[in-house]
Amino acid sequence: MSRTVYETATSLDGFIADQDNSLEWLFTVESEPEDEGHGEALDRTEEFIRGAGAIVMGATTYEWIHRHEGGKPWPYQVPTWVLTHRNLPRVAGDLRFTSADTDQELQDLHADMVRAADGRDIWVVGGGRIAANLARLGLLDEVSVSVAPVSLGGGAPLLDGRVRLKPLEAKLAGPFACLRYAVVRD
Ligand SMILES: NC(=O)c1ccc[n+]([C@@H]2O[C@H](COP(=O)([O-])OP(=O)(O)OC[C@H]3O[C@@H](n4cnc5c(N)ncnc54)[C@H](OP(=O)(O)O)[C@@H]3O)[C@@H](O)[C@H]2O)c1
């Protein structure tokens, strides 16, 4: 059965992008030689992303990827839903632009993703409002974060809403703390 997993990197103070929507703070985190052998948790993250059967993200996240890929074909083979109210620039690939302004629309979208994923997991890339809304509707199973050793003081929140979680796993992966939580359904 498909699991719906919010898999992302975050700052220690809970931001997935800084106030300028930049990820530079993430890419400048460096491993130390003594971190070698801590790669298992990051391998699991890569394996999750490779195995996902559907992807969902918001417009800001899509625009970031689009800018950084410089018009190259979409890097993921599986269907990707982009939530937006605008006409965003397209690239080649299975991209599905849509909006989901009501709970019913978000539930319908999730049902479409489950069908497309056909038993594989659904990767919620971000942002934090989409992940929190899926959790509120009982549609998010897991939050899996790689916590970078940096604080930002502001930016795009990891989870924009109240979500109760149950810890599943905590591992070091180089300079990152990889934490997995199950979403507690009320
Ligand atoms: N650290 C990481 O690993 C990581 C992972 C993911 C993202 N990020 C970064 O984090 C930031 C996230 O940005 P963000 O918090 O603004 O979130 P976002 O979800 O990427 O984008 C928010 C925008 O998406 C559209 N949207 C969201 N929900 C919608 C819905 N239900 N229906 C229709 N449109 C909807 C709206 O745009 P419009 O109405 O204007 O179309 C909204 O302003 C980005 O800078 C991204 O690059 C970092």
The ligand as an ORCA input file, in Angstrom:
! r2SCAN-3c Opt
* xyz 0 1
  N      14.979     21.993      2.157
  C      14.448     21.258      1.209
  O      14.839     20.102      0.984
  C      13.293     21.814      0.435
  C      12.299     20.952     -0.040
  C      11.218     21.498     -0.690
  C      11.135     22.864     -0.891
  N      12.134     23.668     -0.451
  C      12.058     25.124     -0.637
  O      11.155     25.603      0.349
  C      10.382     26.659     -0.178
  C       8.921     26.274     -0.068
  O       8.159     27.305     -0.493
  P       6.690     27.575      0.087
  O       6.673     27.427      1.560
  O       6.245     28.867     -0.530
  O       5.824     26.362     -0.451
  P       5.391     25.762     -1.850
  O       4.344     24.807     -1.458
  O       6.542     25.262     -2.631
  O       4.751     26.980     -2.687
  C       3.648     27.681     -2.207
  C       2.819     28.133     -3.403
  O       2.287     26.993     -4.071
  C       0.970     27.266     -4.524
  N       0.053     26.385     -3.767
  C       0.266     25.785     -2.563
  N      -0.775     25.057     -2.201
  C      -1.677     25.174     -3.182
  C      -2.981     24.625     -3.409
  N      -3.537     23.802     -2.503
  N      -3.642     24.935     -4.556
  C      -3.044     25.761     -5.469
  N      -1.838     26.309     -5.311
  C      -1.164     26.024     -4.188
  C       0.715     28.743     -4.223
  O       1.254     29.470     -5.321
  P       0.427     30.283     -6.425
  O      -0.976     30.473     -5.885
  O       1.168     31.560     -6.549
  O       0.490     29.481     -7.654
  C       1.611     28.977     -3.014
  O       1.973     30.316     -2.822
  C      10.858     26.873     -1.608
  O      11.799     27.897     -1.644
  C      11.517     25.542     -1.963
  O      12.539     25.677     -2.930
  C      13.191     23.168      0.225
*
